[in-house]
Amino acid sequence: MTAPDGDRPGEGTPLLEVRDLVVHHGQLKALDVISFRVFPGEVYAIIGANGAGKSTLLRTIAGLHHPTSGSMLFEGNDITRLRPERRATAGIVMVPEGRRLFASLSVEENLQVGATYARPGPWTLDRVYELFDWMKGRRNQPAAQLSGGEQQTVALGRALVANPRVLLLDELSLGLAPVVVQRIYGMLPQVLETGLTVLLVEQDVSQAMRVASHIHCLLEGRTTLEGRPADVTAEQVEAAYFGLNGAASTTQPSEGSEA
Amino acid sequence: MVWVNAMIQGLLVGGLYALFACGLSLMFGVMKVVNLAHGDLAVVAGYIAIGIIFVTHVPVLWSFLIVVPVMAALGYALQRTLIQTALDRSVLTTLIVTFGLSVVVENGLLQFFSANTRGIGVGLSLVTASLNIGSQIQIAYLLVVIFAAAVVVLLGLQYFLSRSKYGRLIRAVADDREAAQLAGADYRHVFGIAAALAFGTVALGGVAYGMYSQLAPTTGTDTILLYAFAAVVIGGLGSLWGTLLGGVVLGVAQQIGAQINLSYEGLAGYLVFLAVLVIRPEGLTSRRAQS
């Protein structure tokens, strides 16, 4: 499995590979033959408008939706039929959309639940408390009492203490003030330092372009654009995002020499 | 003085009702399952105790040490198979399945043990001995023991739920099953543990009821399940100590009713139950304000 990838030569074996994924919500086709690979150490961003299928894609990778067809590989192993909890313990951990903290549990208990089935690794409760310095002092507070931004960081911490190999981030920015979003994304380099790979879904394109090493744009369940942020123009992204000028049929940007 | 006596009797019997109720409340709180076979399982536990005492001659009072683990294991097994299968279809299906289970258990007991009532003989000393205050207050030691057992069980449950790893997982799964899965928790296993706790506590309730009164195949539905429901509703759904409060309120109401006229015992309990439903449907201890 060391075939060089067209986009990113010399990056070795993909950590996560999605092959021809088709997912239905009832009659509706939410994802239509999606394929991509995520390599170790990358920040892979799925962008797209509301209803493009981004969250469905992430939830399918986490095991919360069953694909109609296609397959998913993690570290070379087929995980298509694996239950969500088994994927989590294997190292695919998702921060779900809307935070989804355990509302009746305290901040610390939320983290403890995240650490219950943790893989061995650098992340501990103390390390999370170091990263988010406000958290330790309020660790006994019920999670439901926190602000949205604080909840988001606890949700991130809960995922980190599981020591994932790949961290799935579903719409971190949703419902949060831009300043808060900036601050949370500002933590990403410190998270990546520990050897994590990040696959994120983001509606906020400029935010995604800033942090991502690779972007993948979805429109109505289809891939409309894929490439490095530096290799794609703003016009291309706009067209792929909104489906203007028949760009929906374009699957790849013209990729010439390295930028 | 007779009224004080009635209240004390009601308070103590409330502990027994809390044993009936806490498992029902736990299963509803964690997996949204209303286990209609809850009372019948208490009766099964009582019959197992009678059988064990007959065969092995263990000290009667300690028979629960065998019965409770057996019923807890049965609870885990039933949750992982029958109830989980129903739950996978819909929460409503669990009502039908546990109702069916109740019918099967009750008729199975009738078939094999006849409709005769049976008691668990704890020996005259404990049943008849009582602490007498004046001439009109008699506190049976057995009821004190049962009440103390209920408090110990509730304390233990609370400690387990708030401090242990699995207690934390039970609360997490009750809050958000999917998020718990994303944290690597197999919610089916966690549900099984919650069911084991529920079955264990109601088994203790069944054995205690067999010592305090008499068990018949129909006791599960016509007494234990009804009292458990009433205690849970009065105390507030999902609240552990609420079941004790609910049980005590129910018990006191029954005893005061009985003091007025013996035939009012049941009626008085259900009147309080109805009153709570009308005035404070979220229960006495519920923190959630009505919107």
Interface residues (C-beta under 8 A of the other chain):
Chain A: A62 G63 L64 R83 P84 E85 A88 T89 V93 M94 P96 R100 L101 F102 A103 S104 L105 E109 N110 Q112 V113 G114 T116 Y117 A118 R158 A159 A162
Chain B: K165 R168 L169 R171 A172 A174 D175 D176 E178 A179 A180 Q181 L182 A183 G184 A185 D186 Y187
